Amino acid sequence: MTQAPDLDVAIIGAGISGISMAAHIARDCPGRRFAVLERRAAVGGTWDLFRYPGVRSDSDMHTLGFGFAPWRGADAIADGAAIRDYLNEVVAQHDLAQHIRTGTQVTAAEWDSTAACWRLDWKTEGQGGAQGTAGHLTARFLVLAAGYYDHDAAHDPALPGQAEFAGPMVLPQFWPQDLDVAGKRVVVIGSGATAATLVPALAQRGAQVTMLQRTPTWFIASPRRDRLAHLLNRVLPAPLAARLVRWRNIRLGAWFYNRARQAPGKVGAWLKRRAARALGPAWDEVAFTPPYGPWQQRLCLVPDGDLFAAIRSGQARVVTGRIARIERDGISLENGGLENGGRLAADVIVKATGLKLAVAGKIALRRDGVAINLADHLHYKDCMLSNLPNLVQVFGYLNASWTLRADLVAAFTARVLNHMAQTGAQVATPVLPADHGLEIDETPAFSSGYLLRGQHLLPRSSTERRWRLNHDYLSDRAFLRRDPLEDGVLRFDHAPPRLAPWPDCAIDTPR
């Protein structure tokens, strides 16, 4: 018999994914000893880190909220502060605070086959000049719920001459809270969700804003408040109203995504007509016609058309072009046609240039002394990874609310834990033989820059359903409920494992 580990489950990260996992285990796996290890000083993950002006959800809160804790706020598109409050309320309602260790960064995790557990190294930062601490713990199960991007660094491409710029040059991920933009000329470089959020928020703060894009983005306006949700809440019990609105939004989102993929020309034309009506005389065909189809990258949500309103008012504008050089008080573009012969004057530059992908919270993963490269493994049922025992990774949807998959993965994990308790197993591994014969799918599901830049870091997918990261919530939900745990792939062992060693299944297909 092996010595009992310190924890049954160690959850890395106290954002949406970690809170969902903790709530499911607390509710569905009574008696399990678990802890959520969060490097930041507060829960919330993305919503605790991102504090730039206007930060808000980029999908509706009825699906971004948890299925087990319906969103009750007035706004369907909520700002960052409201989302942080919601997450803290969920932690309090489910008595999760006792399981959360903030200020605790896990730096390494190694699977020990002999002991059938994960050995974790952690550290804390000292406060007020005090020295931090470090330690170790063991856990039977490890859940990677730290998201998909680097909290310490954004994608920050060097621009020619940027050292010459006299004003502030800001990354949204690390927004300086004392920055005053009133009366300033602000150039926001980028055209994704962050830029689309910042432009109207900065204009509202009195800035004259230019969104400088290299490539246009697809935008869709949506009401900040959901009128159907307000109506149903007046006439139906709150839980029933919440379920109906949530399912309406899930199904509508799935229909629209599939329609955009099947008929990109028609959907693109419809989106342009909507944008043209919203912008009126400010409509610019070139600035709002991307070179890719809708939903090849994430669609940018514009609550109450605020971006369009800022452009229409003259407080903001969109310029399409490539940067030639950053100068002391502006940006020179390769293409002309602007004031001063292709030059944008700027007092502040915001580099909304995207995220830097990171996997597993940048934890150094090992198995029996050998480093684990997640790109050598395949996704299993959107929840686990091939030949890695007692390991769950949460990677949410890119075409819907992240939370939808986080809840699915948490429910699946609870089922696995309960099955192991009932059968006396200590190890669960999705086994993929070295001669698996699967076809590796090299086509990225989306062409977003951060995914293409970091594709070499990600676990891989096959064309076979069990071994791919899918992006269809309704299909995934039905599949996970229908497919048995004992599916001939997920192997349950006692400790120490009695069967053959885990096959070495590195995927050597060129990326």
HELIX and SHEET records of a PDB file:
HELIX    1   1 ILE A   16  ASP A   28  1                                  13    
HELIX    2   2 THR A   46  LEU A   49  1                                   4    
HELIX    3   3 MET A   61  LEU A   64  1                                   4    
HELIX    4   4 GLY A   80  GLN A   93  1                                  14    
HELIX    5   5 ALA A   97  HIS A   99  5                                   3    
HELIX    6   6 GLN A  162  GLU A  164  5                                   3    
HELIX    7   7 PRO A  172  PHE A  174  5                                   3    
HELIX    8   8 ALA A  193  GLN A  204  1                                  12    
HELIX    9   9 ARG A  227  VAL A  235  1                                   9    
HELIX   10  10 ALA A  238  GLN A  262  1                                  25    
HELIX   11  11 PRO A  264  LEU A  279  1                                  16    
HELIX   12  12 GLY A  280  ALA A  282  5                                   3    
HELIX   13  13 VAL A  286  PHE A  288  5                                   3    
HELIX   14  14 ASP A  306  ARG A  312  1                                   7    
HELIX   15  15 GLU A  339  GLY A  342  1                                   4    
HELIX   16  16 ALA A  360  LYS A  362  5                                   3    
HELIX   17  17 LEU A  374  ASP A  376  5                                   3    
HELIX   18  18 TRP A  402  THR A  423  1                                  22    
HELIX   19  19 GLY A  449  GLY A  454  1                                   6    
HELIX   20  20 GLN A  455  LEU A  457  5                                   3    
HELIX   21  21 ARG A  465  TRP A  467  5                                   3    
HELIX   22  22 TYR A  473  ARG A  482  1                                  10    
SHEET    1   A 8 ILE A 100  ARG A 101  0                                        
SHEET    2   A 8 PHE A  34  LEU A  37  1                                        
SHEET    3   A 8 LEU A   7  ILE A  12  1                                        
SHEET    4   A 8 ALA A 134  LEU A 144  1                                        
SHEET    5   A 8 CYS A 117  LYS A 123 -1                                        
SHEET    6   A 8 GLN A 105  ASP A 112 -1                                        
SHEET    7   A 8 ALA A 364  ARG A 367  1                                        
SHEET    8   A 8 VAL A 370  ALA A 371 -1                                        
SHEET    1   B 5 ILE A 100  ARG A 101  0                                        
SHEET    2   B 5 PHE A  34  LEU A  37  1                                        
SHEET    3   B 5 LEU A   7  ILE A  12  1                                        
SHEET    4   B 5 ALA A 134  LEU A 144  1                                        
SHEET    5   B 5 LEU A 391  GLN A 393  1                                        
SHEET    1   C 5 MET A 169  VAL A 170  0                                        
SHEET    2   C 5 VAL A 348  LYS A 351  1                                        
SHEET    3   C 5 ARG A 185  ILE A 189  1                                        
SHEET    4   C 5 GLN A 208  GLN A 213  1                                        
SHEET    5   C 5 ALA A 316  THR A 320  1                                        
SHEET    1   D 2 PHE A 219  SER A 222  0                                        
SHEET    2   D 2 CYS A 300  PRO A 303  1                                        
SHEET    1   E 3 ILE A 323  GLU A 327  0                                        
SHEET    2   E 3 GLY A 330  LEU A 333 -1                                        
SHEET    3   E 3 ARG A 343  ALA A 345 -1                                        
SHEET    1   F 2 HIS A 379  TYR A 380  0                                        
SHEET    2   F 2 MET A 384  LEU A 385 -1                                        
SHEET    1   G 2 VAL A 427  PRO A 430  0                                        
SHEET    2   G 2 LEU A 490  ASP A 493 -1                                        
END                                                                             
